[in-house]
Amino acid sequence: MIVMKFGGTSVEDARAIRGLVAIVQRELGRRPIVVVSAMARVTNGLLSAAQLSAHGKTREAGELLESIAVRHFKTAGEVAETSGLAEVCRSLEDRFTELRGALQQIETAGCLTPELSDVVASNGELLASLVVAAAMRASGLNGVWVDIRPLMRTDSDFTRAAVNLPDAEARLAHGLTSLVADGAVPVTQGFLGSTADGATTTIGRGGSDYSAAIIGSAVGAEAIEIWTDVDGIMTTDPRLVPEASKVEVISFAEAAELAYFGAKVLHPSTLLPAMAKEIPVSVRNSLRPDLDGTMIVRRAPLSGSLVKAIAFKRGITVVNVTSHRMLMAYGFLARLFEVFMRHQTAVDMVATSEVGVSMTLDDTRHLERIIGDLKELGEVSVESDRALICLVGERLKFTAGVAARAFSSIENVNVSMISHGASAINISFIVDGAQVEDAVRALHAEFFGNGEPATQTNHLYQRSVVRGQ
């Protein structure tokens, strides 16, 4: 079995969905399970309608929802066979009936609660998967729509729920493997789950990739394919650096670092279930399906470049705590990080001195309460609108001169924090948000601008892993 996850641009219209079906059709011998995201821009549209309802703008919310409905019914009419069109249209109408009811609840409440936000947002994936399953049946495939929610058990932290992996994997294995054994192609959703009492949850924006990895782990897939609108993992964001090139083979550890520190191709948690079962993951372009894309494996062969890729993340907040009580004291850091644990806030980077600690956050929902608690430990200052840049490569820690090359290339950029050595495969640092683009361009030119074979690896190795040989 393989798990094939298709992103929003791969299901955005009838043309894209026909391409998706063709990709799945050629992999029928590998017994695919298909996971889809919402059509491009639909989730944002649904949440915008919810916000309009919360502000009492009934007419505007209704018009926006109607435009989303028209788009889905039109696409269904273009991809579904005549005999199956009525059935899929009834299913779509059921979903829009639920959405209208949710918008009414939001308007009555006068606010968009996290629970109702998940009810609304979940429909993007539910709608898209109904259309995709119908398109498969119209092409002669046994596409079977599967509601992932009762199979993907989560906690009740709405809008960013955590998956109960042991429970979810058992339910997924039971619910999907029998369908595949009977010759069906299950079509299900990423991003969604439900609590033990059946309330719909979402596992955070970008969670469709994570869902696919959990499904792959549960069914013992031979491979997980992430189909998107780029050729694979790039040396950096090509929108910022047009000359960025594709990384052909990368290790799980490198890809996980890139995902966590800002690379947009993968959700940061995507690789964890795959890593645990050593399932190879490939990132591929649904618009150019004949390309192999990027292969992510447990151990990648050495490439010709010292740096494999450069990631960056904007909107970083730096929290500094200064206290002379820290000097020669034990237990101070434990008390400090207990504050973040109490407020369920993750810290990305840490730098310490004899009397100070600096930490970076990208989740500032509880920042005011965190600052209040930290003031009991020392003086607190906050720096906002910072950016984190991360260089990733297997040999960074043990190669002389890497830091010199990196920081010489950005000598006109102020670097306020550095993390080097805690991880063997990354160098991370903080710059002002306004300087991140210049810094990334300069770093890319330094490490990839002189013809260094940044992404060249053994093509036979990559093809054998991609094709399961």
C-alpha positions in Angstrom: 0.0 0.0 0.0 1.0 3.6 -0.6 -0.5 6.8 0.8 -0.9 9.6 -1.7 -1.7 13.0 -0.2 -2.8 15.8 -2.6 -2.7 19.5 -1.6 -5.2 22.3 -2.3 -3.8 23.2 -5.8 -4.0 19.5 -6.8 -7.8 19.6 -6.3 -8.6 23.2 -7.1 -10.7 22.6 -10.2 -11.8 20.0 -12.6 -8.6 20.0 -14.6 -6.5 19.5 -11.5 -8.8 16.7 -10.2 -8.6 14.9 -13.5 -4.8 15.1 -13.3 -5.0 13.7 -9.7 -7.1 10.7 -10.9 -4.6 10.0 -13.7 -1.8 9.9 -11.2 -3.7 7.6 -8.9 -4.7 5.4 -11.8 -1.1 4.6 -12.8 -0.4 3.5 -9.2 -3.3 1.1 -8.8 -0.9 -1.8 -8.5 0.6 -0.3 -5.4 -2.9 -0.2 -3.7 -3.2 3.6 -3.0 -5.0 5.4 -0.2 -5.8 8.9 -1.2 -5.8 11.9 1.2 -6.9 15.3 0.1 -6.8 18.8 1.3 -9.5 21.4 0.7 -9.7 23.1 -2.7 -7.3 26.0 -2.9 -8.5 29.0 -1.0 -11.7 27.3 0.3 -10.7 27.0 4.0 -9.8 30.7 4.1 -13.1 31.4 2.5 -15.1 29.3 4.9 -13.4 31.0 7.9 -14.0 34.4 6.4 -17.7 33.6 6.2 -17.6 32.5 9.8 -16.0 35.8 10.8 -18.6 37.7 8.9 -21.3 35.8 10.7 -19.7 36.6 14.0 -20.0 40.3 13.2 -23.6 40.0 12.2 -22.9 40.4 8.4 -25.4 37.8 7.4 -25.8 38.7 3.7 -22.0 38.9 3.1 -21.4 35.6 4.8 -24.2 33.9 2.8 -22.9 35.3 -0.5 -19.4 34.0 0.3 -20.7 30.6 1.2 -22.8 30.5 -1.9 -19.8 31.2 -4.1 -18.0 28.3 -2.5 -21.0 26.1 -3.1 -21.2 27.1 -6.8 -17.5 26.2 -7.2 -18.0 22.7 -5.8 -21.2 21.9 -7.6 -19.7 23.2 -10.9 -16.6 21.0 -10.4 -18.6 18.0 -9.5 -20.7 18.4 -12.7 -17.5 18.5 -14.7 -15.8 15.4 -13.2 -18.6 13.1 -12.1 -20.4 10.6 -14.4 -24.0 11.3 -15.2 -25.3 8.4 -13.1 -23.3 9.4 -10.1 -23.8 13.2 -10.2 -27.1 13.3 -8.3 -25.6 11.3 -5.4 -22.5 13.5 -5.0 -24.7 16.6 -5.3 -26.9 15.4 -2.5 -23.8 14.8 -0.3 -22.5 18.2 -1.1 -25.8 19.8 -0.3 -25.8 18.0 3.1 -22.5 19.6 3.8 -23.7 23.1 2.9 -26.8 22.6 5.0 -24.5 21.9 8.0 -22.4 24.9 7.1 -25.4 27.2 7.0 -26.5 25.9 10.4 -23.0 26.6 11.8 -23.0 30.1 10.5 -26.3 30.7 12.1 -25.0 29.5 15.4 -22.0 31.7 15.1 -24.2 34.7 14.4 -26.4 34.0 17.4 -23.4 33.6 19.7 -21.8 36.8 18.3 -18.4 35.2 18.2 -16.5 32.4 16.5 -15.6 29.8 19.1 -12.7 27.4 18.5 -15.2 24.5 18.4 -17.4 26.1 15.8 -14.3 27.2 13.8 -13.4 23.6 13.5 -16.9 22.6 12.4 -16.7 25.3 9.6 -13.1 24.7 8.5 -13.5 20.9 8.4 -15.9 21.2 5.5 -13.2 22.2 3.0 -11.7 18.7 3.1 -15.0 16.9 3.4 -16.3 18.7 0.3 -13.2 18.2 -1.8 -12.9 14.5 -1.0 -16.5 13.9 -2.0 -15.8 15.5 -5.4 -12.5 13.5 -5.9 -14.2 10.2 -5.0 -16.9 10.9 -7.6 -14.3 11.8 -10.2 -12.5 8.5 -9.5 -15.7 6.5 -10.0 -16.4 8.4 -13.2 -13.0 7.2 -14.5 -13.6 3.5 -13.6 -11.8 3.4 -10.3 -13.5 2.1 -7.2 -13.2 5.4 -5.3 -14.8 5.0 -1.8 -15.3 8.1 0.3 -14.2 7.7 3.9 -15.0 10.1 6.7 -11.7 10.3 8.6 -13.1 11.9 11.7 -14.2 8.8 13.7 -10.9 7.1 12.8 -8.6 10.0 13.7 -9.0 10.4 17.5 -7.7 13.6 19.0 -7.9 15.6 22.2 -10.3 18.6 22.5 -7.8 21.4 21.8 -9.9 22.8 19.0 -8.1 24.4 16.0 -4.9 22.6 16.9 -5.9 19.3 18.4 -3.3 16.6 19.2 -3.8 13.1 17.7 -4.1 10.2 20.1 -1.7 8.1 18.0 -2.2 4.6 19.4 -6.0 4.9 19.3 -6.0 6.5 15.8 -3.6 4.0 14.3 -5.7 1.1 15.5 -8.9 2.7 14.1 -7.3 3.6 10.8 -5.8 0.2 10.2 -9.1 -1.4 10.8 -11.1 1.1 8.8 -8.9 1.3 5.7 -7.0 -1.9 5.1 -10.1 -4.0 4.5 -11.3 -1.5 1.9 -8.0 -1.7 0.1 -8.0 -5.5 0.3 -11.4 -5.5 -1.4 -10.0 -3.4 -4.4 -11.3 0.0 -3.3 -9.3 3.2 -3.5 -10.2 5.0 -0.2 -10.5 8.8 -0.6 -10.3 10.5 2.8 -9.3 13.8 4.4 -6.3 15.3 6.0 -6.4 18.0 8.7 -9.4 16.5 10.5 -10.2 14.4 13.5 -12.7 14.1 16.3 -12.8 13.9 20.1 -13.9 10.8 22.0 -17.5 12.2 22.1 -17.5 12.9 18.4 -16.9 16.6 18.2 -15.0 17.6 15.0 -11.5 18.9 15.4 -8.7 20.1 13.2 -5.1 19.4 13.8 -3.7 22.8 12.7 -3.2 24.4 9.3 -1.0 22.2 7.2 -2.0 19.1 9.2 -3.1 17.2 6.1 0.5 16.1 5.6 0.6 14.9 9.2 -2.7 13.0 8.7 -1.2 11.2 5.6 1.9 10.2 7.6 -0.3 8.8 10.4 -2.4 6.9 7.9 0.8 5.5 6.3 2.1 4.4 9.6 -1.1 2.8 10.6 -1.5 0.7 7.5 2.2 -0.1 7.1 2.5 1.7 3.8 5.6 1.1 1.7 5.7 4.9 0.8 4.0 8.2 1.5 3.7 10.6 -1.3 3.0 14.3 -0.7 1.7 15.8 -4.0 1.9 19.6 -4.2 2.5 22.4 -6.7 6.4 22.5 -6.4 8.9 20.0 -7.7 10.1 19.0 -4.2 12.0 20.5 -1.3 14.0 23.4 -2.6 17.3 24.8 -1.5 15.2 27.8 -0.2 11.9 29.4 -1.1 12.0 30.0 -4.9 9.6 33.0 -4.5 12.4 34.7 -2.7 15.4 33.2 -4.6 14.2 32.2 -8.2 17.5 30.3 -8.8 16.7 27.9 -5.9 17.1 24.3 -7.0 15.5 21.0 -6.0 17.0 18.8 -3.3 16.8 15.3 -4.7 17.4 13.2 -1.6 17.4 14.3 2.0 17.4 12.6 5.3 14.5 12.5 7.7 16.5 14.6 10.2 17.3 17.3 7.7 13.8 17.5 6.4 12.3 17.6 9.8 14.6 20.5 10.7 13.6 22.4 7.6 9.9 21.8 8.2 10.1 23.0 11.8 12.1 26.1 11.0 9.9 27.4 8.3 10.0 25.4 5.0 6.5 25.5 3.8 6.4 22.2 1.8 5.8 20.0 4.9 4.0 20.4 8.1 6.6 20.3 11.0 5.1 17.1 12.5 4.6 15.3 9.2 7.7 13.1 9.4 7.4 11.7 12.9 5.1 8.7 12.2 7.0 8.0 9.0 10.4 8.1 10.8 9.1 5.7 13.5 8.3 3.1 10.9 11.1 4.1 8.4 8.6 4.7 5.6 10.2 6.8 2.8 8.4 10.0 2.0 8.5 11.8 -1.4 7.4 15.3 -2.2 6.2 15.6 -5.8 4.6 18.0 -8.2 1.1 17.0 -9.4 1.5 19.3 -12.4 4.7 17.5 -13.4 4.1 13.9 -12.3 6.9 12.4 -14.3 9.5 14.1 -12.1 10.7 12.1 -9.2 10.6 15.0 -6.7 12.5 15.0 -3.4 12.9 11.7 -1.6 13.1 11.8 2.2 14.8 8.7 3.8 16.2 7.7 7.1 19.8 8.1 5.8 20.5 10.0 2.7 23.7 9.6 0.7 26.2 12.4 1.0 25.7 15.2 -1.5 28.3 17.5 -2.9 27.2 20.5 -0.8 27.9 21.3 2.8 24.5 23.0 3.2 21.4 21.1 2.0 18.9 23.9 2.2 18.0 27.2 3.9 14.8 27.7 5.8 13.4 30.8 7.4 10.5 31.7 9.6 9.0 35.2 10.1 7.0 36.6 12.9 9.3 35.4 15.7 9.2 37.0 19.1 12.3 37.0 21.4 11.8 37.0 25.1 14.8 38.0 27.3 15.1 37.3 31.0 17.9 38.9 33.0 18.5 38.0 36.6 21.6 38.1 38.9 19.9 35.3 40.9 20.8 33.0 38.0 24.6 33.5 38.6 26.0 30.2 40.1 22.5 29.0 40.9 21.0 25.7 40.1 17.3 25.1 39.3 16.9 28.6 37.7 16.3 27.3 34.2 13.9 24.7 35.4 11.8 27.3 37.1 12.0 29.5 33.9 10.9 26.8 31.5 8.2 25.6 33.9 6.5 28.9 33.0 6.3 28.0 29.3 5.1 24.5 30.2 2.3 25.9 32.3 1.2 28.1 29.4 1.6 25.3 26.8 3.9 27.4 24.7 6.9 25.9 22.8 10.3 27.6 22.7 12.2 27.3 19.4 15.7 28.6 20.3 17.5 29.3 23.5 20.7 31.3 24.3 22.1 31.7 27.8 24.8 33.7 29.6 25.8 33.9 33.2 22.9 36.2 34.1 20.5 36.0 31.1 18.4 33.8 28.9 16.9 34.6 25.5 14.2 32.5 24.0 12.3 32.6 20.7 8.6 31.9 20.2 6.3 31.8 17.3 3.2 31.2 19.4 2.3 34.4 21.3 -1.2 33.6 22.3 -0.3 33.5 26.0 2.6 36.0 25.9 1.2 38.5 28.4 0.6 35.8 31.0 4.1 34.3 30.3 5.7 37.8 30.8 3.8 38.3 34.0 5.1 35.0 35.4 8.6 35.5 34.2 8.8 38.9 35.9 8.9 37.0 39.2 12.2 35.6 38.1 13.9 38.7 36.7 13.7 41.6 34.3 11.9 40.8 31.1 12.2 42.4 27.7 10.5 41.5 24.4 11.6 41.9 20.8 8.9 41.4 18.1 9.0 41.2 14.3 12.1 39.0 14.3 12.9 36.2 11.8 14.7 32.9 12.3 17.1 31.6 9.6 18.2 28.0 9.6 21.0 26.4 7.6 20.6 22.6 7.4 23.1 20.0 6.4 24.4 16.7 7.8 28.0 17.8 8.2 27.6 21.3 9.6 28.8 20.7 13.1 31.9 18.9 12.1 33.2 21.0 9.2 35.5 23.9 9.9 34.7 27.3 8.5 31.0 27.0 8.0 30.1 29.7 10.5 32.8 32.0 9.0 31.3 31.6 5.5 27.7 32.1 6.7 28.3 35.2 8.8 30.8 36.8 6.4 28.1 36.6 3.7 25.7 38.6 5.8 28.2 41.0 7.4 25.7 43.9 6.9 22.9 42.1 8.7 22.6 42.3 12.5 22.4 38.8 14.1 20.9 38.9 17.6 20.9 35.2 18.6 22.9 32.2 17.4 22.3 28.5 18.0 25.2 26.3 16.8 26.2 22.9 18.2 23.0 21.9 20.0 22.1 20.1 16.7 24.7 18.5 14.5 22.8 19.4 11.4 21.7 23.0 11.7 22.9 26.5 12.4 20.1 28.9 13.4 20.1 32.6 14.1 17.8 35.5 14.6 17.7 38.7 12.5 15.4 41.6 12.2 12.3 40.8 10.2 13.0 43.6 7.7 16.4 42.0 6.9 15.5 38.4 6.4 15.1 38.5 2.6 18.5 40.1 2.1 20.1 37.6 4.5 18.6 34.6 2.8 19.6 35.8 -0.7 23.1 36.4 0.5 23.4 33.0 2.2 22.0 31.2 -0.8 24.5 32.9 -3.1 27.3 32.0 -0.7 26.5 28.3 -0.5 24.8 27.6 -3.8 25.9 30.3 -6.1 29.3 28.9 -7.2 28.2 25.8 -8.9 28.4 23.6 -5.8 26.4 20.4 -6.4 23.9 21.2 -3.7 21.3 18.6 -4.8 23.1 16.2 -6.9 22.9 12.7 -5.6 22.7 9.2 -7.1 19.6 9.2 -9.4 19.5 5.4 -9.4 19.3 5.4 -5.6 16.5 7.9 -5.7 14.5 6.1 -8.3 14.8 2.8 -6.6 13.4 4.2 -3.3 10.6 6.2 -5.0 9.4 3.2 -7.0 9.7 0.8 -4.1 12.4 -1.4 -5.8 
